[in-house]
């Protein structure tokens, strides 16, 4: 069989254009989201995901290097959605404290209203500590929470990168996640009013009036 100018015959499927690649990536993440939410991340293999999409596992690996990378993409998309929805609510508030209270309330409300997303982001099975740490360090996840640090710093009139501001903001985020987790995972307990729990959590990190 002759070849023009010694060119090697191309094997395999032709490379998709960027638009079609992105469309396929979205098909993969959409289907993965459905399976992860209904059956749990740990129970879904790349083989199973490929079967649902009508492609081989090797095809999936041409778009995502691992199952964890698919989950990481979903986590980032959900966190982007969270802050895209809640930060506009701050425009109606004046003053850092009012904005922090509104932000904290909107943040908790999002997860309580989107419990499937909460389970996917915070309660996925089959993950190691290293898996979660790699997501936190390799993505810009921490930057998404920067608004919390900025508002706490503005209230305290301190450097937002300072140790004390980090401690106070981490304390608030731990409290907000604790509220969400308890309400979602132990619904039968008669928890105090959610708004009051949030207000108390915000007040706990504010300066004590002189």
C-alpha positions in Angstrom: 0.0 0.0 0.0 1.5 3.3 -1.0 1.7 6.4 1.2 2.1 10.0 -0.1 5.5 11.5 0.7 6.1 8.8 3.3 3.3 10.1 5.5 2.0 7.6 8.0 -1.6 6.5 7.8 -3.6 8.1 10.5 -5.3 5.6 12.8 -8.3 5.9 15.1 -11.0 8.5 15.2 -10.4 12.0 13.9 -9.8 14.5 16.6 -13.0 16.4 17.5 -13.0 20.2 17.1 -12.9 22.2 20.4 -16.7 22.8 20.4 -17.5 19.1 20.0 -15.0 18.2 22.6 -16.6 20.6 25.1 -20.0 19.2 24.2 -18.8 15.7 24.9 -17.2 16.8 28.2 -20.6 18.2 29.2 -22.4 15.0 28.3 -20.0 13.1 30.5 -20.3 15.4 33.5 -24.1 15.6 33.2 -24.5 11.8 33.1 -21.9 11.4 35.9 -23.8 13.9 38.0 -27.0 11.9 37.7 -25.3 8.6 38.6 -23.2 10.0 41.4 -26.3 11.6 43.0 -28.5 8.5 42.6 -26.0 5.7 43.3 -23.0 7.4 45.0 -19.6 8.3 43.6 -17.9 5.2 45.0 -20.5 2.8 43.4 -20.1 4.2 39.8 -17.2 3.0 37.7 -15.8 4.5 34.5 -17.1 1.3 32.8 -20.6 2.0 34.1 -20.5 5.6 33.1 -19.3 4.7 29.6 -22.1 2.2 29.2 -24.7 4.8 30.0 -23.1 7.2 27.5 -22.6 4.5 24.8 -18.9 4.8 24.7 -15.9 2.8 26.0 -14.0 3.6 29.2 -11.0 4.5 27.1 -13.1 7.1 25.3 -13.9 8.7 28.7 -10.2 8.8 29.5 -9.5 10.9 26.5 -11.7 13.7 28.1 -10.9 13.2 31.8 -7.8 11.5 33.2 -9.7 9.9 36.1 -13.1 9.5 37.7 -11.9 11.9 40.4 -11.3 14.6 37.8 -14.9 14.3 36.7 -16.1 14.7 40.3 -13.7 17.7 40.7 -15.2 19.3 37.6 -18.7 18.9 39.1 -17.6 20.3 42.5 -16.2 23.4 40.8 -19.3 23.9 38.8 -21.6 23.6 41.9 -19.4 26.0 43.9 -19.4 28.5 41.0 -23.2 28.2 41.0 -23.4 28.8 44.7 -21.5 32.1 44.6 -23.0 33.3 41.4 -26.4 33.0 43.0 -25.7 34.4 46.5 -23.3 37.3 46.0 -25.7 39.5 44.1 -27.9 39.6 47.2 -25.1 41.6 48.9 -25.9 44.6 46.6 -29.0 45.4 48.6 -27.1 45.6 51.9 -24.9 48.4 53.3 -22.2 47.8 55.8 -19.9 44.8 56.2 -21.8 43.2 59.0 -25.2 43.3 57.2 -23.4 41.9 54.1 -21.8 39.1 56.1 -25.1 38.1 57.7 -26.8 38.1 54.3 -24.0 36.1 52.7 -24.0 33.5 55.5 -27.7 33.1 55.3 -27.8 32.8 51.5 -24.9 30.3 51.6 -26.7 28.0 54.1 -30.0 28.4 52.2 -28.5 27.3 48.9 -27.3 24.0 50.3 -30.5 23.4 52.2 -32.5 24.0 49.0 -30.1 21.9 46.9 -29.5 18.9 49.1 -28.4 16.6 46.2 -25.6 19.0 45.5 -24.7 19.1 49.2 -24.4 15.3 49.3 -22.3 15.3 46.1 -19.9 18.0 47.3 -19.6 17.2 51.0 -20.7 13.5 51.4 -19.4 11.6 48.4 -18.3 8.1 49.3 -15.2 6.3 48.0 -12.9 9.3 48.5 -9.6 9.4 50.4 -8.3 12.4 52.3 -5.6 12.8 49.6 -8.3 13.0 47.0 -10.0 15.9 48.7 -6.7 17.6 49.5 -5.7 17.5 45.9 -8.9 19.1 44.8 -8.4 21.9 47.4 -4.8 22.6 46.4 -5.1 22.1 42.6 -8.2 24.2 42.0 -9.1 27.7 43.0 -11.6 26.5 45.5 -10.3 28.6 48.4 -10.6 31.7 46.2 -14.3 31.2 45.9 -14.7 31.8 49.7 -12.6 35.0 49.6 -15.7 37.2 50.1 -16.1 35.8 53.6 -12.5 36.7 54.5 -12.9 40.2 53.0 -16.0 41.0 55.0 -14.7 39.6 58.3 -11.5 41.7 57.7 -13.5 44.8 57.0 -15.5 44.4 60.2 -12.4 43.9 62.2 -10.4 46.5 60.2 -7.6 44.1 59.8 -5.5 42.6 57.0 -7.7 39.9 55.3 -4.6 37.7 55.0 -3.8 38.0 58.7 -3.8 35.0 61.1 -6.6 36.4 63.3 -8.9 37.0 60.3 -8.3 33.4 59.0 -9.2 32.0 62.4 -12.4 34.0 62.7 -13.5 33.3 59.1 -12.6 29.6 59.5 -14.7 29.6 62.7 -17.6 31.0 60.9 -17.4 28.6 57.9 -17.1 25.7 60.3 -20.3 26.8 62.1 -22.2 27.3 58.9 -21.3 23.9 57.6 -22.1 22.4 60.9 -25.6 24.0 60.7 -26.2 22.6 57.2 -24.8 19.2 58.0 -26.9 18.7 61.1 -30.2 19.9 59.5 -29.6 17.7 56.4 -28.4 14.6 58.1 -30.4 14.6 61.3 -33.8 16.1 60.2 -35.7 14.4 63.0 -34.1 16.5 65.7 -35.9 19.7 66.6 -33.1 22.1 65.7 -33.4 25.8 66.7 -34.6 28.2 64.0 -32.0 28.2 61.2 -31.9 32.0 60.9 -31.2 32.3 64.6 -28.4 29.7 64.4 -26.8 31.6 61.5 -27.1 35.0 63.2 -25.5 33.5 66.4 -22.7 32.0 64.4 -22.0 35.4 62.7 -22.1 37.2 66.0 -19.6 34.8 67.5 -16.9 36.0 65.2 -17.5 39.8 65.5 -15.7 42.2 67.8 -17.3 42.6 71.2 -18.7 46.1 71.6 -16.8 48.2 74.1 
